[in-house]
């Protein structure tokens, strides 16, 4: 069906496909007659059926449905309201399955790998409506990584429960409706533009349009880990910078949310944050990271959902991140040289998020 959809698009027939479920949109007054079924239906639908006839793909009249809203892969899609809606019954069923999976009796609980896969597939399906909740599967992916025996039992650990509980909490509080908005917008159209950088000396956040910079020492718990004799050399060398770079983006979001609350008449929706760290760029664009770094993603998503922010994290060369880099190294003279009159705030405390030191395979090169 993917190939058929490609053929359709190559012939200027608008067609989308999920497995073998093909769907599209059409203007309400664009209706055409399809002779074999003796019905008048949307023109794009007629064009699709005629293409299928041409290539010999069988189809049936009862499946040729259409209307102002339609059920597509279990979701109610309304192109006029521009919404995807998860039916309330489906959401309740998923929440019940999550509660049952996470219910751990005394002595611990194990589920088969097959059940892990089934739950992960179910949650992945929900990401069509809840795309920001992807961090909720981090520990599930980690627990099942490399395993192939579907009947093998796998213990449910605290990390799995915490992630799934976080997912469930947002699922419960949501309306079940996802408003379809532009997924692509120019970085220059953002309401707020910021630059982030981190070093072992500190964190730097720069808001060029506000003439404002923030700097802070690194999170104390992170420095304690790098100085710990229990940490391996690989962990000491691989962990700090990536963690601090990702944490800096989260801190930037935290500061934006604070500024919005402080200035209640300011409306902020779109946020662009520039980083010169490729791993940070990757995890914020995929919303997928190893469990240790995943806590940063979950905390960032909490801010996005609470404040109804849209975020773009973009990558730029380090040599262009001059002011944020200077702030992170406490080189304030260099920062003000590139932005005269820059107001630098070094008194803002860092937000707290759960911290569990990475072990063995959680170096910066293995996310």
C-alpha atoms as a printed R data frame, in Angstrom:
    type eleno elety resid chain resno       x       y       z
1   ATOM     1    CA   UNK     A     1   0.000   0.000   0.000
2   ATOM     2    CA   UNK     A     2   2.959   2.299   0.491
3   ATOM     3    CA   UNK     A     3   3.896   1.719  -3.139
4   ATOM     4    CA   UNK     A     4   0.289   2.270  -4.248
5   ATOM     5    CA   UNK     A     5   0.204   5.543  -2.317
6   ATOM     6    CA   UNK     A     6   3.443   6.614  -4.002
7   ATOM     7    CA   UNK     A     7   1.897   5.863  -7.417
8   ATOM     8    CA   UNK     A     8  -1.173   7.907  -6.457
9   ATOM     9    CA   UNK     A     9   0.856  10.896  -5.359
10  ATOM    10    CA   UNK     A    10   2.955  10.642  -8.532
11  ATOM    11    CA   UNK     A    11  -0.319  11.001 -10.462
12  ATOM    12    CA   UNK     A    12  -1.375  14.065  -8.428
13  ATOM    13    CA   UNK     A    13  -3.905  12.043  -6.415
14  ATOM    14    CA   UNK     A    14  -3.823  13.055  -2.765
15  ATOM    15    CA   UNK     A    15  -3.506   9.867  -0.770
16  ATOM    16    CA   UNK     A    16  -2.292   8.936   2.718
17  ATOM    17    CA   UNK     A    17  -1.893   5.394   3.937
18  ATOM    18    CA   UNK     A    18  -1.484   3.581   7.262
19  ATOM    19    CA   UNK     A    19  -0.924  -0.180   6.754
20  ATOM    20    CA   UNK     A    20  -3.845  -0.815   4.334
21  ATOM    21    CA   UNK     A    21  -6.045   2.052   5.497
22  ATOM    22    CA   UNK     A    22  -6.046   4.741   2.797
23  ATOM    23    CA   UNK     A    23  -7.549   8.163   3.407
24  ATOM    24    CA   UNK     A    24  -7.442  11.750   2.174
25  ATOM    25    CA   UNK     A    25  -9.259  15.099   2.307
26  ATOM    26    CA   UNK     A    26 -11.326  17.023  -0.212
27  ATOM    27    CA   UNK     A    27 -13.278  20.272  -0.407
28  ATOM    28    CA   UNK     A    28 -16.942  19.747   0.488
29  ATOM    29    CA   UNK     A    29 -18.230  20.836  -2.929
30  ATOM    30    CA   UNK     A    30 -15.846  18.636  -4.917
31  ATOM    31    CA   UNK     A    31 -17.988  15.542  -5.597
32  ATOM    32    CA   UNK     A    32 -17.727  13.152  -8.552
33  ATOM    33    CA   UNK     A    33 -19.673  10.158  -9.805
34  ATOM    34    CA   UNK     A    34 -18.130   6.673  -9.649
35  ATOM    35    CA   UNK     A    35 -19.892   4.415 -12.157
36  ATOM    36    CA   UNK     A    36 -19.080   0.884 -10.873
37  ATOM    37    CA   UNK     A    37 -20.718   1.605  -7.476
38  ATOM    38    CA   UNK     A    38 -23.327   4.063  -8.808
39  ATOM    39    CA   UNK     A    39 -22.460   6.612  -6.111
40  ATOM    40    CA   UNK     A    40 -21.286  10.228  -5.905
41  ATOM    41    CA   UNK     A    41 -18.339  10.648  -3.520
42  ATOM    42    CA   UNK     A    42 -15.407  13.080  -3.024
43  ATOM    43    CA   UNK     A    43 -13.367  13.545  -6.192
44  ATOM    44    CA   UNK     A    44 -10.072  12.427  -4.669
45  ATOM    45    CA   UNK     A    45 -11.769   9.223  -3.568
46  ATOM    46    CA   UNK     A    46 -13.060   8.610  -7.097
47  ATOM    47    CA   UNK     A    47  -9.592   9.258  -8.543
48  ATOM    48    CA   UNK     A    48  -8.125   6.770  -6.068
49  ATOM    49    CA   UNK     A    49 -10.672   4.058  -6.943
50  ATOM    50    CA   UNK     A    50 -10.042   4.538 -10.652
51  ATOM    51    CA   UNK     A    51  -6.303   4.182 -10.064
52  ATOM    52    CA   UNK     A    52  -6.938   0.961  -8.153
53  ATOM    53    CA   UNK     A    53  -9.074  -0.288 -11.025
54  ATOM    54    CA   UNK     A    54  -6.262   0.537 -13.454
55  ATOM    55    CA   UNK     A    55  -3.618  -1.423 -11.528
56  ATOM    56    CA   UNK     A    56  -5.995  -4.271 -10.630
57  ATOM    57    CA   UNK     A    57  -6.211  -3.648  -6.871
58  ATOM    58    CA   UNK     A    58  -9.528  -5.090  -5.564
59  ATOM    59    CA   UNK     A    59 -11.838  -2.997  -3.354
60  ATOM    60    CA   UNK     A    60 -15.386  -3.128  -1.954
61  ATOM    61    CA   UNK     A    61 -18.206  -0.582  -1.897
62  ATOM    62    CA   UNK     A    62 -19.000  -0.840   1.879
63  ATOM    63    CA   UNK     A    63 -15.463   0.319   2.700
64  ATOM    64    CA   UNK     A    64 -15.704   3.512   0.645
65  ATOM    65    CA   UNK     A    65 -16.844   5.747   3.485
66  ATOM    66    CA   UNK     A    66 -16.633   9.522   3.752
67  ATOM    67    CA   UNK     A    67 -18.039  12.428   5.743
68  ATOM    68    CA   UNK     A    68 -17.214  15.600   7.660
69  ATOM    69    CA   UNK     A    69 -15.435  13.459  10.255
70  ATOM    70    CA   UNK     A    70 -14.087   9.954   9.905
71  ATOM    71    CA   UNK     A    71 -12.585   7.208  12.041
72  ATOM    72    CA   UNK     A    72  -9.006   6.617  10.919
73  ATOM    73    CA   UNK     A    73  -6.904   3.934  12.681
74  ATOM    74    CA   UNK     A    74  -9.202   4.244  15.701
75  ATOM    75    CA   UNK     A    75  -9.120   8.044  15.987
76  ATOM    76    CA   UNK     A    76 -11.887  10.480  15.112
77  ATOM    77    CA   UNK     A    77 -10.479  12.862  12.497
78  ATOM    78    CA   UNK     A    78 -12.286  16.142  11.865
79  ATOM    79    CA   UNK     A    79 -10.631  18.154   9.051
80  ATOM    80    CA   UNK     A    80 -12.890  21.160   9.672
81  ATOM    81    CA   UNK     A    81 -12.099  21.440  13.379
82  ATOM    82    CA   UNK     A    82  -8.527  20.307  12.571
83  ATOM    83    CA   UNK     A    83  -8.511  17.726  15.380
84  ATOM    84    CA   UNK     A    84  -7.557  14.141  16.119
85  ATOM    85    CA   UNK     A    85  -9.643  12.723  18.959
86  ATOM    86    CA   UNK     A    86  -9.048   9.557  20.965
87  ATOM    87    CA   UNK     A    87 -12.451   8.070  21.872
88  ATOM    88    CA   UNK     A    88 -13.030   8.191  25.620
89  ATOM    89    CA   UNK     A    89 -13.542   4.421  25.801
90  ATOM    90    CA   UNK     A    90 -10.205   3.781  24.096
91  ATOM    91    CA   UNK     A    91  -8.435   6.144  26.487
92  ATOM    92    CA   UNK     A    92 -10.040   4.459  29.500
93  ATOM    93    CA   UNK     A    93  -8.976   1.041  28.224
94  ATOM    94    CA   UNK     A    94  -5.374   2.177  27.804
95  ATOM    95    CA   UNK     A    95  -5.313   3.708  31.292
96  ATOM    96    CA   UNK     A    96  -6.672   0.466  32.764
97  ATOM    97    CA   UNK     A    97  -4.008  -1.564  30.937
98  ATOM    98    CA   UNK     A    98  -1.300   0.749  32.287
99  ATOM    99    CA   UNK     A    99  -2.575   0.382  35.860
100 ATOM   100    CA   UNK     A   100  -2.645  -3.396  35.547
101 ATOM   101    CA   UNK     A   101   0.853  -3.513  34.052
102 ATOM   102    CA   UNK     A   102   2.338  -1.326  36.784
103 ATOM   103    CA   UNK     A   103   0.577  -3.043  39.710
104 ATOM   104    CA   UNK     A   104   3.543  -4.724  41.399
105 ATOM   105    CA   UNK     A   105   2.701  -7.202  44.186
106 ATOM   106    CA   UNK     A   106   5.019  -7.909  47.096
107 ATOM   107    CA   UNK     A   107   8.063  -9.734  45.799
108 ATOM   108    CA   UNK     A   108   7.975  -8.001  42.423
109 ATOM   109    CA   UNK     A   109   6.231  -8.640  39.120
110 ATOM   110    CA   UNK     A   110   7.320  -9.931  35.757
111 ATOM   111    CA   UNK     A   111   5.610  -9.637  32.391
112 ATOM   112    CA   UNK     A   112   6.470 -11.523  29.249
113 ATOM   113    CA   UNK     A   113   8.420  -9.752  26.536
114 ATOM   114    CA   UNK     A   114   5.322 -10.171  24.374
115 ATOM   115    CA   UNK     A   115   3.265  -8.157  26.863
116 ATOM   116    CA   UNK     A   116   5.927  -5.437  26.919
117 ATOM   117    CA   UNK     A   117   5.755  -5.291  23.124
118 ATOM   118    CA   UNK     A   118   1.953  -5.187  23.144
119 ATOM   119    CA   UNK     A   119   1.829  -2.322  25.627
120 ATOM   120    CA   UNK     A   120   4.553  -0.410  23.765
121 ATOM   121    CA   UNK     A   121   2.616  -0.805  20.512
122 ATOM   122    CA   UNK     A   122  -0.578   0.424  22.146
123 ATOM   123    CA   UNK     A   123   1.173   3.466  23.602
124 ATOM   124    CA   UNK     A   124   2.885   4.183  20.270
125 ATOM   125    CA   UNK     A   125  -0.553   4.233  18.644
126 ATOM   126    CA   UNK     A   126  -1.639   6.915  21.134
127 ATOM   127    CA   UNK     A   127   1.269   9.147  20.083
128 ATOM   128    CA   UNK     A   128  -0.834  10.144  17.064
129 ATOM   129    CA   UNK     A   129  -2.825  12.239  19.545
130 ATOM   130    CA   UNK     A   130  -0.182  12.689  22.252
131 ATOM   131    CA   UNK     A   131   3.139  13.160  20.385
132 ATOM   132    CA   UNK     A   132   4.805  14.925  23.332
133 ATOM   133    CA   UNK     A   133   4.453  11.851  25.545
134 ATOM   134    CA   UNK     A   134   7.114   9.790  23.750
135 ATOM   135    CA   UNK     A   135   9.507   9.923  26.746
136 ATOM   136    CA   UNK     A   136   7.021   7.652  28.546
137 ATOM   137    CA   UNK     A   137   8.495   4.580  26.826
138 ATOM   138    CA   UNK     A   138  12.191   5.135  27.566
139 ATOM   139    CA   UNK     A   139  12.557   2.500  30.311
140 ATOM   140    CA   UNK     A   140  10.319   0.049  28.439
141 ATOM   141    CA   UNK     A   141  12.642   0.286  25.434
142 ATOM   142    CA   UNK     A   142  15.659  -0.148  27.695
143 ATOM   143    CA   UNK     A   143  14.210  -3.227  29.432
144 ATOM   144    CA   UNK     A   144  13.373  -4.955  26.123
145 ATOM   145    CA   UNK     A   145  16.462  -3.924  24.161
146 ATOM   146    CA   UNK     A   146  18.182  -6.908  22.545
147 ATOM   147    CA   UNK     A   147  15.637  -9.464  23.843
148 ATOM   148    CA   UNK     A   148  13.959 -11.803  21.347
149 ATOM   149    CA   UNK     A   149  12.148 -14.582  23.252
150 ATOM   150    CA   UNK     A   150   8.509 -13.373  23.437
151 ATOM   151    CA   UNK     A   151   7.730 -15.693  26.358
152 ATOM   152    CA   UNK     A   152  10.688 -14.595  28.506
153 ATOM   153    CA   UNK     A   153   9.700 -12.902  31.770
154 ATOM   154    CA   UNK     A   154  11.005  -9.389  32.411
155 ATOM   155    CA   UNK     A   155  10.770  -7.692  35.799
156 ATOM   156    CA   UNK     A   156   8.948  -4.391  36.094
157 ATOM   157    CA   UNK     A   157  11.354  -1.969  37.754
158 ATOM   158    CA   UNK     A   158  10.954   1.476  39.291
159 ATOM   159    CA   UNK     A   159  12.070   3.213  36.109
160 ATOM   160    CA   UNK     A   160   9.363   1.506  34.027
161 ATOM   161    CA   UNK     A   161   6.705   2.370  36.605
162 ATOM   162    CA   UNK     A   162   7.829   6.008  36.856
163 ATOM   163    CA   UNK     A   163   7.791   6.490  33.081
164 ATOM   164    CA   UNK     A   164   4.418   4.818  32.586
165 ATOM   165    CA   UNK     A   165   2.940   6.668  35.570
166 ATOM   166    CA   UNK     A   166   4.137   9.958  34.054
167 ATOM   167    CA   UNK     A   167   2.514   8.979  30.754
168 ATOM   168    CA   UNK     A   168  -0.715   7.938  32.511
169 ATOM   169    CA   UNK     A   169  -0.886  11.183  34.462
170 ATOM   170    CA   UNK     A   170  -0.770  13.278  31.295
171 ATOM   171    CA   UNK     A   171  -3.157  10.901  29.509
172 ATOM   172    CA   UNK     A   172  -5.671  11.230  32.354
173 ATOM   173    CA   UNK     A   173  -5.470  15.021  32.435
174 ATOM   174    CA   UNK     A   174  -5.760  15.469  28.680
175 ATOM   175    CA   UNK     A   175  -8.984  16.218  26.827
176 ATOM   176    CA   UNK     A   176  -8.198  13.422  24.381
177 ATOM   177    CA   UNK     A   177  -8.153  15.954  21.549
178 ATOM   178    CA   UNK     A   178  -5.045  16.884  19.591
179 ATOM   179    CA   UNK     A   179  -5.321  20.106  17.623
180 ATOM   180    CA   UNK     A   180  -3.614  19.781  14.254
181 ATOM   181    CA   UNK     A   181  -1.327  22.765  13.906
182 ATOM   182    CA   UNK     A   182   1.587  23.625  11.663
183 ATOM   183    CA   UNK     A   183   4.456  21.258  12.388
184 ATOM   184    CA   UNK     A   184   6.889  23.459  10.531
185 ATOM   185    CA   UNK     A   185   7.470  27.128  11.172
186 ATOM   186    CA   UNK     A   186  10.424  29.360  10.511
187 ATOM   187    CA   UNK     A   187  12.713  29.848  13.540
188 ATOM   188    CA   UNK     A   188  12.492  33.604  13.022
189 ATOM   189    CA   UNK     A   189   8.723  33.422  13.615
190 ATOM   190    CA   UNK     A   190   9.199  32.298  17.227
191 ATOM   191    CA   UNK     A   191   7.867  34.450  20.049
192 ATOM   192    CA   UNK     A   192  11.085  33.781  21.959
193 ATOM   193    CA   UNK     A   193  14.529  32.921  20.569
194 ATOM   194    CA   UNK     A   194  17.259  31.682  22.903
195 ATOM   195    CA   UNK     A   195  20.791  30.291  22.708
196 ATOM   196    CA   UNK     A   196  22.072  27.695  25.172
197 ATOM   197    CA   UNK     A   197  25.528  26.394  26.003
198 ATOM   198    CA   UNK     A   198  27.229  24.530  28.821
199 ATOM   199    CA   UNK     A   199  30.733  23.881  30.086
200 ATOM   200    CA   UNK     A   200  32.152  22.225  33.169
201 ATOM   201    CA   UNK     A   201  32.234  25.716  34.673
202 ATOM   202    CA   UNK     A   202  28.578  26.471  34.197
203 ATOM   203    CA   UNK     A   203  25.458  27.003  32.094
204 ATOM   204    CA   UNK     A   204  24.652  29.935  29.840
205 ATOM   205    CA   UNK     A   205  21.323  31.049  28.344
206 ATOM   206    CA   UNK     A   206  21.113  34.060  26.038
207 ATOM   207    CA   UNK     A   207  17.981  35.900  24.882
208 ATOM   208    CA   UNK     A   208  19.258  38.296  22.184
209 ATOM   209    CA   UNK     A   209  15.963  40.130  21.605
210 ATOM   210    CA   UNK     A   210  15.486  40.681  25.337
211 ATOM   211    CA   UNK     A   211  19.093  41.726  25.908
212 ATOM   212    CA   UNK     A   212  19.139  39.221  28.748
213 ATOM   213    CA   UNK     A   213  21.535  36.462  29.749
214 ATOM   214    CA   UNK     A   214  21.420  33.859  32.498
215 ATOM   215    CA   UNK     A   215  24.346  31.945  33.918
216 ATOM   216    CA   UNK     A   216  24.724  29.428  36.689
217 ATOM   217    CA   UNK     A   217  27.147  26.955  38.131
218 ATOM   218    CA   UNK     A   218  26.439  23.380  36.975
219 ATOM   219    CA   UNK     A   219  23.921  21.380  39.019
220 ATOM   220    CA   UNK     A   220  25.762  20.394  42.190
221 ATOM   221    CA   UNK     A   221  24.631  16.782  41.989
222 ATOM   222    CA   UNK     A   222  26.207  16.476  38.528
223 ATOM   223    CA   UNK     A   223  29.547  17.765  39.765
224 ATOM   224    CA   UNK     A   224  29.376  15.439  42.766
225 ATOM   225    CA   UNK     A   225  28.990  12.514  40.389
226 ATOM   226    CA   UNK     A   226  32.038  13.435  38.278
227 ATOM   227    CA   UNK     A   227  34.111  13.695  41.456
228 ATOM   228    CA   UNK     A   228  32.831  10.416  42.863
229 ATOM   229    CA   UNK     A   229  35.404   7.588  43.108
230 ATOM   230    CA   UNK     A   230  32.594   5.169  42.180
231 ATOM   231    CA   UNK     A   231  32.248   6.685  38.702
232 ATOM   232    CA   UNK     A   232  34.261   5.055  35.942
233 ATOM   233    CA   UNK     A   233  36.612   7.096  33.778
234 ATOM   234    CA   UNK     A   234  34.297   6.495  30.827
235 ATOM   235    CA   UNK     A   235  31.370   7.928  32.763
236 ATOM   236    CA   UNK     A   236  33.374  10.891  34.002
237 ATOM   237    CA   UNK     A   237  34.538  11.804  30.528
238 ATOM   238    CA   UNK     A   238  31.332  11.002  28.613
239 ATOM   239    CA   UNK     A   239  28.559  12.101  30.908
240 ATOM   240    CA   UNK     A   240  28.946  15.697  32.084
241 ATOM   241    CA   UNK     A   241  28.879  17.836  28.937
242 ATOM   242    CA   UNK     A   242  25.956  16.094  27.224
243 ATOM   243    CA   UNK     A   243  23.943  16.088  30.438
244 ATOM   244    CA   UNK     A   244  24.691  19.742  31.089
245 ATOM   245    CA   UNK     A   245  23.907  20.780  27.508
246 ATOM   246    CA   UNK     A   246  20.515  19.026  27.655
247 ATOM   247    CA   UNK     A   247  19.836  20.338  31.150
248 ATOM   248    CA   UNK     A   248  20.608  23.854  29.911
249 ATOM   249    CA   UNK     A   249  17.808  23.634  27.313
250 ATOM   250    CA   UNK     A   250  15.420  22.514  30.048
251 ATOM   251    CA   UNK     A   251  16.594  25.378  32.286
252 ATOM   252    CA   UNK     A   252  16.000  27.791  29.408
253 ATOM   253    CA   UNK     A   253  12.398  26.558  29.081
254 ATOM   254    CA   UNK     A   254  11.983  26.896  32.837
255 ATOM   255    CA   UNK     A   255  13.146  30.517  32.671
256 ATOM   256    CA   UNK     A   256  10.819  31.326  29.773
257 ATOM   257    CA   UNK     A   257   7.858  29.897  31.698
258 ATOM   258    CA   UNK     A   258   8.860  31.993  34.722
259 ATOM   259    CA   UNK     A   259   9.120  35.176  32.625
260 ATOM   260    CA   UNK     A   260   5.694  34.512  31.099
261 ATOM   261    CA   UNK     A   261   4.132  34.070  34.540
262 ATOM   262    CA   UNK     A   262   5.891  37.210  35.780
263 ATOM   263    CA   UNK     A   263   4.573  39.245  32.850
264 ATOM   264    CA   UNK     A   264   1.022  37.997  32.596
265 ATOM   265    CA   UNK     A   265   0.165  40.163  29.611
266 ATOM   266    CA   UNK     A   266   2.841  38.543  27.431
267 ATOM   267    CA   UNK     A   267   1.683  35.763  25.102
268 ATOM   268    CA   UNK     A   268   4.325  33.162  24.222
269 ATOM   269    CA   UNK     A   269   3.549  30.125  22.104
270 ATOM   270    CA   UNK     A   270   6.456  29.378  19.752
271 ATOM   271    CA   UNK     A   271   9.962  28.991  21.155
272 ATOM   272    CA   UNK     A   272  13.207  28.450  19.263
273 ATOM   273    CA   UNK     A   273  16.244  27.313  21.223
274 ATOM   274    CA   UNK     A   274  19.645  26.992  19.559
275 ATOM   275    CA   UNK     A   275  22.254  24.546  20.844
276 ATOM   276    CA   UNK     A   276  25.671  23.561  19.535
277 ATOM   277    CA   UNK     A   277  25.448  20.038  20.967
278 ATOM   278    CA   UNK     A   278  24.260  17.445  18.427
279 ATOM   279    CA   UNK     A   279  23.112  14.916  21.042
280 ATOM   280    CA   UNK     A   280  20.932  17.544  22.701
281 ATOM   281    CA   UNK     A   281  19.497  18.452  19.297
282 ATOM   282    CA   UNK     A   282  18.760  14.761  18.650
283 ATOM   283    CA   UNK     A   283  16.940  13.958  21.887
284 ATOM   284    CA   UNK     A   284  14.754  17.060  21.834
285 ATOM   285    CA   UNK     A   285  13.731  16.445  18.227
286 ATOM   286    CA   UNK     A   286  13.093  12.710  18.641
287 ATOM   287    CA   UNK     A   287  11.896  12.907  22.287
288 ATOM   288    CA   UNK     A   288  13.820   9.679  22.795
289 ATOM   289    CA   UNK     A   289  16.833   9.200  25.051
290 ATOM   290    CA   UNK     A   290  18.425   6.712  27.391
291 ATOM   291    CA   UNK     A   291  16.629   6.546  30.765
292 ATOM   292    CA   UNK     A   292  19.113   8.805  32.573
293 ATOM   293    CA   UNK     A   293  18.766  11.694  30.120
294 ATOM   294    CA   UNK     A   294  15.056  10.956  29.762
295 ATOM   295    CA   UNK     A   295  14.296  12.721  33.045
296 ATOM   296    CA   UNK     A   296  15.325  15.974  31.370
297 ATOM   297    CA   UNK     A   297  12.940  15.293  28.477
298 ATOM   298    CA   UNK     A   298  10.041  14.465  30.793
299 ATOM   299    CA   UNK     A   299  10.592  17.635  32.796
300 ATOM   300    CA   UNK     A   300  10.800  19.711  29.608
301 ATOM   301    CA   UNK     A   301   7.585  18.177  28.260
302 ATOM   302    CA   UNK     A   302   5.849  18.995  31.562
303 ATOM   303    CA   UNK     A   303   6.659  22.665  30.921
304 ATOM   304    CA   UNK     A   304   5.539  22.506  27.278
305 ATOM   305    CA   UNK     A   305   2.178  20.957  28.174
306 ATOM   306    CA   UNK     A   306   1.523  23.159  31.204
307 ATOM   307    CA   UNK     A   307   2.249  26.374  29.274
308 ATOM   308    CA   UNK     A   308   0.992  25.270  25.854
309 ATOM   309    CA   UNK     A   309   4.404  25.991  24.320
310 ATOM   310    CA   UNK     A   310   5.583  24.808  20.908
311 ATOM   311    CA   UNK     A   311   9.335  24.129  20.903
312 ATOM   312    CA   UNK     A   312  11.971  23.881  18.192
313 ATOM   313    CA   UNK     A   313  15.487  22.933  19.267
314 ATOM   314    CA   UNK     A   314  17.928  23.665  16.451
315 ATOM   315    CA   UNK     A   315  21.627  23.054  15.913
316 ATOM   316    CA   UNK     A   316  24.256  25.667  15.136
317 ATOM   317    CA   UNK     A   317  28.084  25.576  14.995
318 ATOM   318    CA   UNK     A   318  29.782  26.284  18.307
319 ATOM   319    CA   UNK     A   319  31.695  29.226  16.831
320 ATOM   320    CA   UNK     A   320  28.361  30.997  16.280
321 ATOM   321    CA   UNK     A   321  27.172  30.434  19.839
322 ATOM   322    CA   UNK     A   322  29.510  33.111  21.172
323 ATOM   323    CA   UNK     A   323  27.471  34.838  23.874
324 ATOM   324    CA   UNK     A   324  25.945  31.705  25.444
325 ATOM   325    CA   UNK     A   325  29.378  30.072  25.414
326 ATOM   326    CA   UNK     A   326  30.935  33.073  27.179
327 ATOM   327    CA   UNK     A   327  28.163  33.052  29.788
328 ATOM   328    CA   UNK     A   328  28.675  29.338  30.453
329 ATOM   329    CA   UNK     A   329  32.402  29.956  31.068
330 ATOM   330    CA   UNK     A   330  31.754  33.005  33.269
331 ATOM   331    CA   UNK     A   331  33.543  35.195  30.707
332 ATOM   332    CA   UNK     A   332  31.096  38.054  31.083
333 ATOM   333    CA   UNK     A   333  33.382  40.644  29.491
334 ATOM   334    CA   UNK     A   334  33.387  38.610  26.273
335 ATOM   335    CA   UNK     A   335  29.594  38.307  26.414
336 ATOM   336    CA   UNK     A   336  29.034  42.053  26.826
337 ATOM   337    CA   UNK     A   337  31.612  42.801  24.136
338 ATOM   338    CA   UNK     A   338  29.395  40.961  21.611
339 ATOM   339    CA   UNK     A   339  26.175  42.352  23.108
340 ATOM   340    CA   UNK     A   340  26.799  45.754  24.716
341 ATOM   341    CA   UNK     A   341  24.396  46.479  27.526
342 ATOM   342    CA   UNK     A   342  23.577  42.809  28.055
343 ATOM   343    CA   UNK     A   343  21.899  42.280  31.428
344 ATOM   344    CA   UNK     A   344  23.377  39.174  33.070
345 ATOM   345    CA   UNK     A   345  21.520  37.385  35.855
346 ATOM   346    CA   UNK     A   346  23.632  34.906  37.801
347 ATOM   347    CA   UNK     A   347  21.361  34.646  40.836
348 ATOM   348    CA   UNK     A   348  18.578  32.429  39.462
349 ATOM   349    CA   UNK     A   349  18.526  28.989  41.152
350 ATOM   350    CA   UNK     A   350  18.463  25.911  38.968
351 ATOM   351    CA   UNK     A   351  15.262  23.823  38.867
352 ATOM   352    CA   UNK     A   352  15.412  20.364  40.380
353 ATOM   353    CA   UNK     A   353  14.734  17.159  38.467
354 ATOM   354    CA   UNK     A   354  15.268  13.506  39.461
355 ATOM   355    CA   UNK     A   355  18.932  12.523  39.176
356 ATOM   356    CA   UNK     A   356  20.230   8.958  38.990
357 ATOM   357    CA   UNK     A   357  23.901   8.682  38.003
358 ATOM   358    CA   UNK     A   358  24.465   6.926  34.672
359 ATOM   359    CA   UNK     A   359  26.017   3.480  34.743
360 ATOM   360    CA   UNK     A   360  28.362   1.852  32.215
361 ATOM   361    CA   UNK     A   361  26.553   2.194  28.886
362 ATOM   362    CA   UNK     A   362  25.143   5.658  29.472
363 ATOM   363    CA   UNK     A   363  28.078   7.645  28.108
364 ATOM   364    CA   UNK     A   364  27.418  10.625  25.870
365 ATOM   365    CA   UNK     A   365  28.128   8.530  22.782
366 ATOM   366    CA   UNK     A   366  25.384   6.026  23.632
367 ATOM   367    CA   UNK     A   367  22.058   7.781  23.853
